[in-house]
Amino acid sequence: MHIGELAERTGLSLRTIRHYDEIGLLKPSGRTEGGFRLYTEPDLERLLLIRRMKPLGFALEDMIELLRIIEARAVASDPGVDRDAEDAFRRYLEEARARREKLREQLAMADEFVDRISRLQ
């Protein structure tokens, strides 16, 4: 798929996707003869993962590292062989869960705030 379709399917801007290409976060799987970026379904999945990390406050460096770990796990014949990668993957998962819980708590406070000021009308 071309970058426009990728942008439409992810809700991200062309500029953001191009930036991710420039910094090596999401390289296109190919290019047309005219030089246009071409993306695959796995590229889409990678971009959706990146997009879901942003609201949790992960830095671009964290995204790059986690994607590297995920790729290493995918090509490993025995996922348990690279203990460091497995440990790092678990740390990211634990961190994501902790950040999600913090967001859930903030959302509960926001709901309480809206409820309180709604009663003042």
C-alpha positions in Angstrom: 0.0 0.0 0.0 1.1 3.6 -0.5 1.7 6.0 2.3 -1.7 7.7 1.8 -3.5 4.4 2.5 -1.3 3.7 5.4 -2.0 7.1 6.9 -5.8 6.6 6.3 -5.8 3.2 8.0 -3.8 4.3 11.0 -5.1 7.9 11.5 -1.6 9.3 11.4 -0.4 12.1 9.1 1.8 11.6 6.1 4.3 13.9 7.9 4.4 11.6 10.9 4.9 8.5 8.8 7.7 10.2 6.8 9.3 11.3 10.0 9.2 7.7 11.3 10.9 6.7 8.1 13.6 9.3 8.5 14.5 8.2 12.0 14.4 4.5 11.2 11.3 3.7 13.3 9.2 2.5 10.3 11.0 1.9 7.0 8.9 1.1 4.0 9.1 -2.4 2.8 9.8 -1.2 -0.7 9.6 1.6 -3.2 8.0 2.0 -6.6 10.1 2.7 -9.7 9.1 6.3 -9.1 10.5 6.3 -5.6 7.1 6.2 -3.7 7.1 4.3 -0.4 5.3 1.0 -0.4 4.1 -0.6 2.9 2.9 -4.1 3.7 0.4 -5.4 6.3 3.3 -6.2 8.7 4.3 -2.5 8.3 0.8 -1.5 9.1 0.8 -3.7 12.3 4.2 -2.2 13.3 2.8 1.3 12.8 -0.3 0.5 14.8 1.9 -0.8 17.7 3.9 2.5 17.5 0.7 4.5 17.6 -0.5 2.6 20.7 2.7 3.3 22.5 2.4 7.1 22.1 -0.5 7.7 24.5 1.4 5.7 27.1 4.2 8.2 26.9 6.9 5.9 25.5 9.8 7.8 23.9 10.8 7.2 20.3 14.0 5.4 21.6 11.8 3.1 23.6 9.7 2.4 20.5 12.8 1.6 18.5 14.1 -0.7 21.2 10.8 -2.6 21.7 10.4 -3.1 18.0 13.9 -4.4 17.7 13.2 -6.9 20.6 9.9 -8.0 19.0 11.7 -8.6 15.6 14.4 -10.5 17.4 11.9 -12.7 19.1 10.0 -13.3 15.8 13.1 -14.6 14.0 14.5 -16.7 16.9 14.0 -20.4 16.5 13.8 -20.7 20.3 12.3 -17.6 22.0 13.9 -18.4 25.3 17.5 -18.4 23.9 18.0 -14.6 24.1 17.3 -14.2 27.9 18.2 -10.5 27.8 15.6 -9.8 25.0 13.0 -11.8 26.9 13.7 -9.9 30.1 13.5 -6.6 28.2 10.3 -7.6 26.6 8.7 -8.4 30.0 9.9 -5.1 31.4 8.2 -3.2 28.5 5.0 -5.2 29.1 5.1 -4.5 32.8 5.8 -0.8 32.2 2.9 -0.6 29.6 0.6 -2.1 32.2 1.7 0.3 34.9 1.3 3.3 32.5 -2.2 2.1 31.5 -3.2 1.8 35.1 -2.0 5.4 35.7 -4.1 6.6 32.7 -7.1 4.6 34.0 -6.8 6.4 37.4 -6.5 9.8 35.6 -9.5 9.1 33.6 -11.5 8.2 36.7 -10.5 11.5 38.2 -11.5 13.3 35.1 -14.9 11.6 35.1 -15.3 12.6 38.8 -14.4 16.2 37.9 -16.9 16.3 35.0 -19.6 14.8 37.2 -18.9 17.4 40.0 -19.0 20.4 37.7 -22.1 19.0 35.9 -24.0 19.1 39.2 -23.2 22.8 39.5 -25.2 23.8 36.4 
